[in-house]
Amino acid sequence: MAEELENKIKELIVKRLKLEIKPEEIDSSAPLFGTGLGLDSIDALELVVGLEQEFGIRVKDEEVGKEIFASVNTLAGYVKKKQEEER
């Protein structure tokens, strides 16, 4: 289940941000911002919208931070937690 969720998040990242890489090329534990994929704050906003639409969760402004958006792994953990809370 966790791997499936990570793969969906990778697909979402590539599709929403129009990256020219394949989802499977993203390392689940690599940083998304800075030295990793090199995403920026605009990308973060686009990801929030994508996560909300794709996974049916609400991401509050105060929850959007470096911890949650550190990597695909941390994003997957956050999505799973939010889905459980909102059931």
ABEGO torsion letter per residue (X at the ends): XAAAAAAAAAAAAAAAAGBABBAAABBAABBABEABAGBBAAAAAAAAAAAAAAAGBBBBAAABBAAAAABAAAAAAAAAAAAAAAX
